Amino acid sequence: MIGPEAELADIVLQDVNESPFLTDHGAAALGVGLAALAAGYAERGIGAAAVGAIAEDDDMFVPGIVMTVLPETLVIFAIVVIFLMP
């Protein structure tokens, strides 16, 4: 029952077996999107710290680049998992 007299619990707990709630492709897209969002969030702080370290000491360039690139491996792993799906 969906209408003005329907309660929130009736709408939220309705039967979702009529159609797939989340298809395989939708779940894969959601997984890669969330991994990319998390990697971007992590790189925000790491990149700022790396630039500050490089500004003080030029020898910190390579470790700064490596630390900045590490969160991107999460996205690469997510993409690999998609290709391993049956």
All heavy atoms as an XYZ file, in Angstrom:
612
protein
N       0.849     -1.167      0.000
C       0.000      0.000      0.000
C       0.891      1.225      0.000
O       1.617      1.478      0.959
C      -0.899     -0.088      1.232
C      -1.414      1.191      1.754
S      -2.632      0.904      3.022
C      -1.667      1.154      4.451
N       0.907      1.941     -1.103
C       1.677      3.175     -1.191
C       0.701      4.303     -1.462
O      -0.039      4.283     -2.436
C       2.744      3.091     -2.299
C       3.755      2.005     -1.950
C       3.434      4.419     -2.464
C       4.827      1.809     -2.968
N       0.712      5.238     -0.618
C      -0.194      6.367     -0.716
C      -0.012      7.259      0.491
O       0.891      7.054      1.298
N      -0.868      8.240      0.639
C      -0.694      9.151      1.773
C      -0.916      8.485      3.120
O      -0.375      8.918      4.124
C      -1.739     10.237      1.524
C      -2.689      9.684      0.532
C      -1.960      8.622     -0.224
N      -1.701      7.410      3.156
C      -1.956      6.748      4.429
C      -0.928      5.666      4.759
O      -0.989      5.042      5.806
C      -3.361      6.145      4.446
C      -3.579      5.020      3.453
C      -3.922      5.496      2.052
O      -4.173      6.692      1.846
O      -3.919      4.662      1.155
N       0.037      5.416      3.877
C       1.054      4.391      4.109
C       2.062      4.882      5.146
O       2.458      6.041      5.144
C       1.776      4.063      2.815
N       2.458      3.988      5.993
C       3.467      4.313      6.976
C       4.852      4.050      6.389
O       5.005      3.307      5.422
C       3.263      3.487      8.235
C       1.998      3.850      8.985
C       1.928      3.138     10.316
O       2.987      2.777     10.853
O       0.811      2.952     10.797
N       5.847      4.661      6.986
C       7.211      4.523      6.490
C       7.666      3.068      6.532
O       8.336      2.590      5.609
C       8.160      5.399      7.313
C       9.622      5.390      6.889
C       9.760      5.905      5.462
C      10.453      6.217      7.831
N       7.311      2.341      7.563
C       7.724      0.943      7.679
C       7.141      0.099      6.556
O       7.783     -0.832      6.066
C       7.307      0.378      9.031
N       5.922      0.403      6.124
C       5.316     -0.350      5.020
C       6.065     -0.111      3.714
O       6.207     -1.023      2.894
C       3.846      0.046      4.854
C       3.000     -0.377      6.041
O       3.392     -1.358      6.711
O       1.977      0.277      6.294
N       6.557      1.083      3.518
C       7.272      1.407      2.284
C       8.666      0.806      2.300
O       9.124      0.223      1.321
C       7.324      2.937      2.085
C       5.908      3.478      1.897
C       8.197      3.291      0.893
C       5.832      4.981      1.897
N       9.356      0.923      3.439
C      10.725      0.424      3.530
C      10.776     -1.092      3.493
O      11.650     -1.688      2.867
C      11.402      0.962      4.812
C      12.751      0.316      5.031
C      11.535      2.470      4.736
N       9.825     -1.745      4.136
C       9.846     -3.199      4.250
C       9.041     -3.905      3.168
O       8.714     -5.075      3.315
C       9.328     -3.617      5.629
C      10.157     -3.119      6.808
C       9.487     -3.484      8.108
C      11.563     -3.655      6.746
N       8.739     -3.222      2.074
C       7.961     -3.864      1.022
C       8.789     -4.955      0.352
O      10.006     -4.949      0.412
C       7.479     -2.850      0.003
C       8.583     -2.194     -0.804
C       8.045     -1.136     -1.727
O       6.855     -1.015     -1.887
N       8.924     -0.378     -2.333
N       8.120     -5.890     -0.287
C       8.776     -7.031     -0.897
C       9.547     -6.583     -2.135
O       8.979     -5.966     -3.035
C       7.714     -8.075     -1.273
C       8.339     -9.371     -1.727
O       9.503     -9.627     -1.365
O       7.650    -10.133     -2.424
N      10.839     -6.899     -2.173
C      11.669     -6.519     -3.312
C      11.982     -7.706     -4.206
O      12.871     -7.650     -5.033
C      12.988     -5.851     -2.848
C      12.718     -4.530     -2.185
C      13.772     -6.769     -1.955
N      11.269     -8.813     -4.057
C      11.514     -9.994     -4.873
C      10.905     -9.894     -6.263
O      11.114    -10.763     -7.087
C      10.977    -11.246     -4.165
C      11.767    -11.566     -2.925
O      12.955    -11.262     -2.864
N      11.118    -12.148     -1.939
N      10.160     -8.837     -6.532
C       9.532     -8.694     -7.843
C      10.574     -8.457     -8.932
O      10.432     -8.920    -10.039
C       8.538     -7.532     -7.804
C       7.416     -7.752     -6.814
C       6.661     -6.475     -6.517
O       7.023     -5.425     -7.074
O       5.719     -6.534     -5.729
N      11.609     -7.714     -8.626
C      12.697     -7.477     -9.560
C      13.983     -7.414     -8.759
O      13.965     -7.187     -7.559
C      12.469     -6.171    -10.318
O      12.521     -5.078     -9.425
N      15.115     -7.609     -9.398
C      16.375     -7.558     -8.642
C      16.567     -6.181     -8.010
O      16.444     -5.157     -8.679
C      17.445     -7.831     -9.685
C      16.743     -8.441    -10.829
C      15.332     -7.960    -10.789
N      16.836     -6.205     -6.719
C      17.048     -4.947     -6.010
C      18.336     -4.297     -6.491
O      18.403     -3.106     -6.698
C      17.097     -5.211     -4.507
C      17.270     -3.984     -3.691
C      16.275     -3.033     -3.633
C      18.430     -3.772     -2.985
C      16.421     -1.889     -2.875
C      18.589     -2.633     -2.232
C      17.578     -1.691     -2.169
N      19.387     -5.110     -6.678
C      20.663     -4.617     -7.166
C      21.254     -5.710     -8.053
O      21.553     -6.810     -7.582
C      21.603     -4.308     -5.998
C      22.904     -3.624     -6.314
C      22.654     -2.257     -6.949
C      23.733     -3.468     -5.063
N      21.413     -5.411     -9.321
C      21.942     -6.404    -10.251
C      23.448     -6.560    -10.054
O      24.079     -5.792     -9.336
C      21.659     -5.981    -11.701
O      22.341     -4.758    -11.962
C      20.166     -5.811    -11.931
N      24.021     -7.550    -10.717
C      25.461     -7.784    -10.612
C      26.254     -6.602    -11.147
O      27.258     -6.187    -10.566
C      25.856     -9.050    -11.364
C      25.326    -10.311    -10.703
O      24.951    -10.235     -9.518
O      25.276    -11.347    -11.380
N      25.796     -6.055    -12.255
C      26.498     -4.914    -12.844
C      26.354     -3.672    -11.972
O      27.295     -2.886    -11.842
C      25.976     -4.627    -14.251
C      26.241     -5.739    -15.210
N      27.512     -6.100    -15.586
C      25.407     -6.570    -15.863
C      27.452     -7.107    -16.432
N      26.167     -7.423    -16.616
N      25.213     -3.503    -11.363
C      25.018     -2.372    -10.460
C      25.879     -2.480     -9.222
O      26.442     -1.492     -8.749
N      26.011     -3.687     -8.691
C      26.864     -3.900     -7.518
C      28.329     -3.660     -7.864
O      29.080     -3.086     -7.075
C      26.677     -5.309     -6.982
N      28.741     -4.086     -9.056
C      30.123     -3.860     -9.481
C      30.402     -2.368     -9.654
O      31.452     -1.874     -9.229
C      30.393     -4.601    -10.785
N      29.475     -1.662    -10.260
C      29.650     -0.221    -10.439
C      29.684      0.501     -9.100
O      30.486      1.425     -8.899
C      28.525      0.335    -11.303
N      28.848      0.067     -8.187
C      28.838      0.663     -6.855
C      30.154      0.398     -6.132
O      30.705      1.288     -5.466
C      27.666      0.108     -6.056
C      27.402      0.724     -4.696
C      27.003      2.178     -4.842
C      26.316     -0.043     -3.983
N      30.681     -0.797     -6.265
C      31.950     -1.139     -5.626
C      33.111     -0.317     -6.154
O      33.927      0.198     -5.387
N      33.200     -0.173     -7.468
C      34.290      0.611     -8.044
C      34.119      2.091     -7.704
O      35.092      2.783     -7.388
C      34.371      0.403     -9.571
C      35.362      1.362    -10.199
C      34.774     -1.014     -9.875
N      32.894      2.568     -7.738
C      32.662      3.971     -7.414
C      33.017      4.301     -5.977
O      33.644      5.328     -5.699
N      32.646      3.419     -5.044
C      32.998      3.662     -3.647
C      34.500      3.526     -3.406
O      35.069      4.266     -2.601
C      32.225      2.705     -2.745
C      30.726      2.987     -2.636
C      30.044      1.902     -1.809
C      30.471      4.349     -2.054
N      35.151      2.612     -4.110
C      36.605      2.480     -3.983
C      37.303      3.730     -4.511
O      38.268      4.214     -3.908
C      37.095      1.250     -4.736
N      36.815      4.271     -5.620
C      37.410      5.494     -6.171
C      37.172      6.686     -5.248
O      38.057      7.526     -5.064
C      36.841      5.771     -7.556
N      35.998      6.758     -4.663
C      35.705      7.843     -3.725
C      36.611      7.754     -2.496
O      37.152      8.764     -2.031
C      34.235      7.778     -3.311
C      33.733      8.898     -2.435
C      33.744     10.210     -3.196
C      32.344      8.590     -1.942
N      36.803      6.552     -1.968
C      37.675      6.370     -0.807
C      39.129      6.686     -1.149
O      39.846      7.281     -0.337
C      37.553      4.943     -0.286
N      39.568      6.305     -2.337
C      40.944      6.603     -2.742
C      41.152      8.108     -2.877
O      42.185      8.635     -2.459
C      41.268      5.903     -4.059
N      40.188      8.797     -3.441
C      40.295     10.249     -3.550
C      40.317     10.926     -2.195
O      41.058     11.893     -1.975
N      39.518     10.418     -1.271
C      39.487     10.976      0.082
C      40.826     10.759      0.784
O      41.320     11.635      1.481
C      38.350     10.335      0.876
C      38.157     10.913      2.245
C      37.573     12.166      2.417
C      38.556     10.220      3.375
C      37.394     12.700      3.674
C      38.385     10.751      4.637
C      37.803     11.986      4.781
O      37.641     12.519      6.028
N      41.428      9.586      0.588
C      42.719      9.294      1.208
C      43.832     10.131      0.582
O      44.720     10.634      1.282
C      43.039      7.813      1.081
N      43.783     10.301     -0.722
C      44.826     11.056     -1.407
C      44.788     12.540     -1.059
O      45.803     13.230     -1.165
C      44.693     10.882     -2.912
C      45.148      9.534     -3.382
C      44.961      9.347     -4.864
O      44.650     10.327     -5.562
O      45.119      8.214     -5.326
N      43.640     13.011     -0.624
C      43.524     14.428     -0.257
C      44.499     14.757      0.868
O      45.263     15.714      0.774
C      42.089     14.712      0.173
C      41.854     16.092      0.693
C      40.420     16.228      1.148
N      40.094     15.258      2.181
C      39.961     15.570      3.468
N      40.101     16.802      3.852
N      39.669     14.652      4.350
N      44.477     13.987      1.920
C      45.363     14.246      3.050
C      46.808     13.877      2.773
O      47.733     14.583      3.175
N      47.003     12.756      2.093
C      48.359     12.304      1.806
C      49.059     13.275      0.859
O      50.233     13.596      1.041
C      48.341     10.883      1.209
C      47.830      9.892      2.244
C      49.722     10.471      0.739
C      47.556      8.519      1.685
N      48.337     13.768     -0.138
C      48.943     14.703     -1.089
C      49.354     16.002     -0.432
O      50.429     16.544     -0.718
N      48.526     16.514      0.476
C      48.874     17.754      1.170
C      50.112     17.560      2.034
O      51.002     18.413      2.069
C      47.700     18.215      2.016
N      50.192     16.427      2.729
C      51.361     16.149      3.567
C      52.605     15.931      2.713
O      53.698     16.376      3.083
C      51.101     14.928      4.435
N      52.443     15.284      1.574
C      53.590     15.030      0.696
C      54.134     16.329      0.116
O      55.353     16.523      0.051
C      53.195     14.079     -0.429
N      53.263     17.230     -0.283
C      53.720     18.515     -0.821
C      54.454     19.305      0.254
O      55.485     19.937     -0.013
C      52.528     19.314     -1.404
C      52.920     20.736     -1.695
C      52.016     18.634     -2.655
N      53.938     19.274      1.491
C      54.631     19.955      2.582
C      55.995     19.357      2.868
O      56.964     20.076      3.130
N      56.098     18.028      2.825
C      57.382     17.369      3.061
C      58.367     17.661      1.943
O      59.557     17.890      2.197
C      57.180     15.864      3.206
N      57.881     17.687      0.712
C      58.760     17.969     -0.429
C      59.232     19.418     -0.389
O      60.368     19.724     -0.762
C      58.046     17.640     -1.754
C      57.833     16.133     -1.864
C      58.847     18.133     -2.959
C      56.886     15.727     -2.978
N      58.390     20.328      0.093
C      58.781     21.736      0.188
C      59.918     21.922      1.188
O      60.758     22.818      1.017
C      57.589     22.582      0.594
N      59.959     21.091      2.223
C      61.012     21.217      3.218
C      62.269     20.439      2.846
O      63.377     20.855      3.190
C      60.507     20.734      4.577
C      59.459     21.638      5.173
C      59.031     21.190      6.549
O      59.695     20.311      7.129
O      58.028     21.734      7.033
N      62.091     19.299      2.166
C      63.240     18.453      1.840
C      63.003     17.810      0.485
O      62.058     17.045      0.302
C      63.408     17.386      2.923
C      64.660     16.550      2.737
O      65.507     16.908      1.888
O      64.793     15.531      3.446
N      63.903     18.101     -0.466
C      63.742     17.569     -1.827
C      63.909     16.048     -1.883
O      63.438     15.404     -2.827
C      64.755     18.213     -2.771
C      64.420     19.668     -3.059
O      63.243     20.041     -2.907
O      65.340     20.409     -3.444
N      64.557     15.452     -0.903
C      64.755     14.000     -0.899
C      63.453     13.246     -0.609
O      63.404     12.019     -0.752
C      65.810     13.609      0.139
C      67.200     14.114     -0.236
O      67.437     14.322     -1.453
O      68.035     14.296      0.680
N      62.419     13.931     -0.195
C      61.135     13.298      0.118
C      60.232     13.159     -1.114
O      59.094     12.732     -0.988
C      60.403     14.101      1.191
C      61.111     14.130      2.527
S      61.331     12.496      3.224
C      59.664     12.084      3.627
N      60.747     13.493     -2.298
C      59.919     13.441     -3.509
C      59.445     12.021     -3.821
O      58.250     11.783     -4.003
C      60.688     14.020     -4.701
C      59.892     13.990     -5.971
C      58.879     14.903     -6.173
C      60.147     13.046     -6.952
C      58.126     14.878     -7.339
C      59.400     13.016     -8.111
C      58.393     13.930     -8.305
N      60.367     11.069     -3.866
C      59.997      9.693     -4.227
C      59.084      9.069     -3.164
O      58.037      8.495     -3.518
C      61.256      8.827     -4.480
C      60.878      7.368     -4.673
C      62.011      9.353     -5.691
N      59.398      9.165     -1.864
C      58.441      8.617     -0.884
C      57.082      9.317     -0.925
O      56.047      8.678     -0.715
C      59.124      8.849      0.475
C      60.563      9.003      0.168
C      60.625      9.597     -1.198
N      57.085     10.607     -1.212
C      55.814     11.331     -1.311
C      54.964     10.842     -2.470
O      53.749     10.669     -2.332
N      55.600     10.600     -3.604
C      54.874     10.082     -4.776
C      54.355      8.673     -4.494
O      53.210      8.343     -4.823
C      55.783     10.095     -6.028
C      56.104     11.520     -6.440
C      55.142      9.346     -7.183
C      54.912     12.333     -6.875
N      55.181      7.834     -3.875
C      54.766      6.456     -3.580
C      53.576      6.457     -2.625
O      52.588      5.730     -2.819
C      55.951      5.649     -3.007
C      55.485      4.314     -2.455
C      57.002      5.441     -4.068
N      53.635      7.271     -1.583
C      52.525      7.326     -0.622
C      51.255      7.899     -1.250
O      50.152      7.517     -0.872
C      52.918      8.160      0.600
C      53.969      7.538      1.436
S      53.394      5.989      2.131
C      54.858      5.367      2.847
N      51.406      8.789     -2.193
C      50.238      9.360     -2.854
C      49.576      8.346     -3.783
O      48.356      8.327     -3.928
C      50.643     10.616     -3.660
O      51.284     11.530     -2.770
C      49.439     11.294     -4.264
N      50.365      7.470     -4.388
C      49.841      6.500     -5.354
C      49.242      5.268     -4.669
O      48.370      4.601     -5.239
C      50.961      6.107     -6.350
C      50.550      4.960     -7.239
C      51.353      7.300     -7.185
N      49.647      4.974     -3.445
C      49.173      3.753     -2.771
C      47.649      3.627     -2.689
O      47.129      2.533     -2.916
C      49.795      3.649     -1.378
C      51.212      3.106     -1.350
C      51.746      3.124      0.071
C      51.283      1.711     -1.907
N      46.885      4.663     -2.365
C      45.424      4.480     -2.311
C      44.793      4.135     -3.663
O      43.728      3.536     -3.702
C      44.908      5.828     -1.803
C      46.045      6.442     -1.111
C      47.263      5.971     -1.816
N      45.454      4.471     -4.745
C      44.909      4.140     -6.065
C      44.889      2.640     -6.309
O      44.145      2.164     -7.163
C      45.703      4.822     -7.174
C      45.300      6.253     -7.411
C      43.847      6.391     -7.828
O      43.365      5.590     -8.641
O      43.201      7.310     -7.323
N      45.706      1.894     -5.570
C      45.684      0.444     -5.745
C      44.337     -0.135     -5.328
O      43.946     -1.190     -5.831
C      46.808     -0.222     -4.935
O      46.656      0.126     -3.556
C      48.164      0.217     -5.427
N      43.618      0.549     -4.434
C      42.277      0.089     -4.073
C      41.357      0.061     -5.288
O      40.575     -0.870     -5.472
C      41.678      0.998     -3.007
C      42.348      1.006     -1.643
C      41.727      2.090     -0.772
C      42.206     -0.336     -0.998
N      41.453      1.080     -6.116
C      40.616      1.144     -7.314
C      41.048      0.077     -8.310
O      40.203     -0.571     -8.942
C      40.671      2.550     -7.949
C      39.798      2.631     -9.173
C      40.271      3.608     -6.932
N      42.339     -0.128     -8.433
C      42.836     -1.153     -9.350
C      42.362     -2.531     -8.896
O      41.921     -3.354     -9.716
C      44.364     -1.092     -9.456
C      44.780      0.223    -10.124
C      44.915     -2.281    -10.224
C      46.251      0.511    -10.060
N      42.417     -2.803     -7.587
C      41.929     -4.079     -7.074
C      40.431     -4.233     -7.329
O      39.960     -5.329     -7.651
C      42.209     -4.205     -5.581
C      43.663     -4.400     -5.247
C      44.158     -3.988     -4.026
C      44.531     -4.990     -6.141
C      45.487     -4.159     -3.713
C      45.864     -5.165     -5.842
C      46.348     -4.754     -4.614
N      39.672     -3.164     -7.181
C      38.229     -3.231     -7.426
C      37.938     -3.558     -8.892
O      37.038     -4.350     -9.200
C      37.564     -1.918     -7.027
N      38.697     -2.968     -9.787
C      38.511     -3.245    -11.219
C      38.897     -4.686    -11.536
O      38.230     -5.360    -12.328
C      39.280     -2.229    -12.067
C      38.653     -0.843    -11.916
C      39.313     -2.634    -13.529
C      39.426      0.271    -12.549
N      39.966     -5.175    -10.920
C      40.369     -6.579    -11.127
C      39.284     -7.530    -10.659
O      38.981     -8.533    -11.311
C      41.716     -6.855    -10.416
C      42.014     -8.343    -10.348
C      42.846     -6.121    -11.118
N      38.675     -7.225     -9.523
C      37.593     -8.072     -9.001
C      36.430     -8.119     -9.972
O      35.796     -9.169    -10.151
C      37.162     -7.581     -7.610
C      35.869     -8.228     -7.177
C      38.254     -7.854     -6.597
N      36.126     -7.004    -10.625
C      35.033     -6.983    -11.604
C      35.326     -7.963    -12.747
O      34.447     -8.695    -13.186
C      34.812     -5.574    -12.153
C      34.168     -4.719    -11.091
C      33.948     -5.593    -13.398
C      34.021     -3.288    -11.512
N      36.561     -7.984    -13.226
C      36.886     -8.857    -14.328
C      36.962    -10.318    -13.901
O      36.894    -11.214    -14.735
C      38.195     -8.432    -14.997
C      38.036     -7.168    -15.802
C      38.732     -6.027    -15.463
C      37.184     -7.132    -16.889
C      38.579     -4.861    -16.197
C      37.027     -5.989    -17.633
C      37.738     -4.847    -17.281
N      37.110    -10.588    -12.613
C      37.128    -11.964    -12.123
C      35.730    -12.486    -11.811
O      35.580    -13.673    -11.545
C      37.995    -12.053    -10.858
C      39.479    -11.820    -11.055
C      40.199    -11.876     -9.701
C      40.083    -12.816    -12.014
N      34.721    -11.618    -11.867
C      33.344    -12.052    -11.605
C      32.883    -13.002    -12.705
O      33.220    -12.820    -13.875
C      32.400    -10.855    -11.547
C      32.523    -10.057    -10.278
S      31.463     -8.608    -10.254
C      29.892     -9.278    -10.710
N      32.091    -14.015    -12.345
C      31.617    -14.952    -13.391
C      30.574    -14.315    -14.281
O      29.911    -13.404    -13.976
C      31.019    -16.094    -12.603
C      30.820    -15.614    -11.208
C      31.704    -14.423    -11.029
